[in-house]
Amino acid sequence: MNGIHRHRGFLDSQMFWLSFFLFSGAMIGTVFCNRMSTEMKSMLESWFSGILTPAEMISADRYSLFVGVVKKRYVWILLGILVCQTLFSRILFYAGAVYLAFTSAVTVCALTMHAGGYGILRFFGLIFPQGIFYALAGYLLWTVVSEPVDGKEKLRSWAMIIFMMLGILTEIFINPRISALVFCFF
């Protein structure tokens, strides 16, 4: 929280800009989902209704799932580290925040179209507990991007990699059971 207090003006605050871009992405995603045609809505709803059944989540092949998730997340780990080292790191980070909020809003809207208010609980079932570790990795990425060089970048990068790996492991071995439980009840 020290970063908030050292800025002179409200518009100089990195927290303000991060919140602004996350909010903008969520609003754009919500408007996009609500403005799409009826055919697109029904296609999106049917796609989310058939994500996985609870039995499929529990009985999934863990090795194939692990390899697939590591391939996807490993790219994001490397991309995050590279973003920290570029001249346009803040712009790229904020563009990533808009993309993340946009896709999350579209997912929540689609799940709500399918399951009503329970769609929000299904969304949290899909992102818990790995979302905690991914959020911590994102926070570390944000601190590397937004704070001046202080010699802790290598430590933060390693911590970011560890949080991503913990997120991957919980996404593979813990989340399918939690998601199956949430999808059974809601």
C-alpha positions in Angstrom: 0.0 0.0 0.0 3.0 2.3 0.1 2.7 2.8 -3.6 -0.6 4.6 -3.2 0.6 7.2 -0.8 3.7 8.3 -2.6 1.8 9.7 -5.6 0.9 13.3 -5.6 -2.3 13.2 -7.6 -5.1 10.7 -7.8 -4.5 10.2 -11.5 -0.8 9.3 -10.8 -1.9 6.3 -8.7 -1.2 3.0 -10.3 -4.0 1.5 -8.2 -6.4 3.9 -9.9 -5.3 3.0 -13.4 -5.4 -0.8 -12.7 -8.9 -0.5 -11.2 -9.9 1.7 -14.2 -8.7 -0.8 -16.8 -10.2 -3.8 -15.0 -13.5 -2.0 -14.7 -13.4 -1.0 -18.3 -12.7 -4.5 -19.5 -15.6 -5.8 -17.3 -18.0 -3.2 -18.7 -17.0 -3.9 -22.3 -17.4 -7.7 -21.8 -20.8 -7.2 -20.2 -22.0 -4.9 -22.9 -20.6 -7.3 -25.6 -22.4 -10.3 -24.1 -25.7 -8.4 -23.7 -25.6 -6.9 -27.2 -24.8 -10.1 -29.1 -27.4 -11.6 -31.4 -29.8 -14.3 -30.1 -28.0 -17.0 -32.2 -24.7 -16.1 -30.6 -26.2 -16.1 -27.1 -27.7 -19.5 -27.6 -24.5 -20.8 -29.0 -22.5 -19.4 -26.0 -25.0 -20.7 -23.5 -25.0 -24.2 -25.0 -21.2 -24.1 -25.0 -21.0 -23.2 -21.3 -23.8 -25.7 -20.4 -21.7 -28.5 -21.8 -18.3 -27.5 -20.3 -17.9 -30.7 -18.3 -20.2 -32.7 -16.2 -19.2 -33.3 -12.6 -18.4 -37.0 -13.3 -16.1 -35.9 -16.2 -14.3 -33.4 -14.0 -13.5 -36.0 -11.4 -12.6 -38.8 -13.8 -10.4 -36.7 -16.1 -6.9 -38.0 -17.0 -4.7 -36.0 -14.7 -1.5 -36.4 -16.7 -3.1 -35.1 -19.9 -4.8 -32.3 -18.0 -1.5 -31.4 -16.3 0.4 -31.2 -19.6 -2.3 -29.2 -21.3 -2.6 -26.7 -18.4 1.2 -26.3 -18.1 1.6 -25.6 -21.8 -1.1 -22.9 -21.6 0.1 -21.3 -18.3 3.8 -21.6 -19.0 3.4 -19.3 -22.0 1.7 -16.8 -19.6 4.6 -17.1 -17.1 7.2 -16.4 -19.7 5.0 -13.6 -21.2 4.7 -12.0 -17.8 8.4 -12.1 -17.2 9.0 -10.6 -20.7 6.4 -7.9 -20.1 8.3 -6.8 -17.0 11.4 -6.2 -19.1 10.0 -4.1 -21.9 9.7 -0.4 -22.4 6.0 -0.6 -22.8 5.4 -2.8 -19.7 2.7 -0.7 -18.2 0.7 -0.5 -21.4 1.0 -4.2 -22.0 0.1 -4.9 -18.4 -3.0 -2.7 -18.5 -4.0 -4.2 -21.9 -3.8 -7.6 -20.2 -6.0 -6.4 -17.4 -8.6 -5.3 -19.9 -8.4 -8.7 -21.6 -8.7 -10.6 -18.3 -11.7 -8.5 -17.2 -13.4 -8.8 -20.6 -13.1 -12.6 -20.7 -14.2 -12.9 -17.1 -17.2 -10.7 -17.7 -18.2 -12.7 -20.8 -17.8 -16.0 -18.9 -19.9 -14.7 -16.0 -22.6 -13.4 -18.4 -22.7 -16.7 -20.3 -22.9 -18.8 -17.1 -25.6 -16.5 -15.7 -27.6 -16.9 -19.0 -27.4 -20.6 -18.5 -27.9 -21.0 -14.7 -29.3 -17.6 -13.6 -27.8 -16.2 -10.4 -26.2 -19.6 -9.7 -23.9 -18.9 -12.7 -21.8 -16.5 -10.5 -21.3 -19.4 -8.0 -20.4 -21.7 -10.9 -17.8 -19.1 -12.1 -16.2 -19.0 -8.6 -16.3 -22.8 -8.6 -14.3 -22.8 -11.8 -11.6 -20.4 -10.6 -11.2 -21.6 -6.9 -8.6 -22.2 -5.5 -6.1 -21.7 -8.3 -7.4 -18.1 -8.8 -5.9 -17.2 -5.5 -2.4 -18.2 -6.7 -2.9 -16.7 -10.1 -4.0 -13.4 -8.5 -0.9 -13.4 -6.3 1.3 -14.0 -9.3 -0.5 -11.1 -11.1 0.0 -8.9 -8.1 3.8 -9.6 -8.2 3.8 -8.9 -11.9 2.1 -5.6 -11.2 4.6 -4.6 -8.5 7.5 -5.3 -10.8 5.8 -3.2 -13.6 4.6 -0.3 -11.4 7.4 0.2 -8.9 10.9 1.5 -9.6 13.8 -0.9 -9.8 14.8 -1.8 -6.2 16.8 -5.0 -6.7 13.9 -7.4 -5.8 12.9 -8.1 -9.3 14.6 -11.5 -9.5 13.0 -12.6 -6.2 9.6 -11.4 -7.4 9.9 -13.2 -10.7 10.8 -16.5 -8.9 7.9 -16.0 -6.5 5.6 -15.3 -9.5 6.7 -18.6 -11.1 6.1 -20.5 -7.8 2.6 -19.0 -7.5 1.9 -20.0 -11.1 3.1 -23.5 -10.4 0.9 -23.7 -7.3 -2.0 -22.4 -9.3 -1.4 -25.1 -12.0 -1.2 -27.9 -9.4 -4.4 -26.8 -7.6 -6.1 -26.3 -11.0 -5.3 -29.9 -11.8 -5.7 -31.8 -8.5 -8.1 -29.8 -6.3 -10.3 -27.7 -8.6 -12.0 -30.5 -10.5 -13.5 -31.8 -7.3 -14.6 -28.4 -6.1 -16.1 -27.6 -9.5 -17.9 -30.9 -9.6 -19.3 -30.2 -6.2 -20.4 -26.6 -7.2 -21.9 -27.8 -10.5 -23.9 -30.6 -8.7 -25.5 -28.1 -6.2 -26.0 -25.2 -8.6 
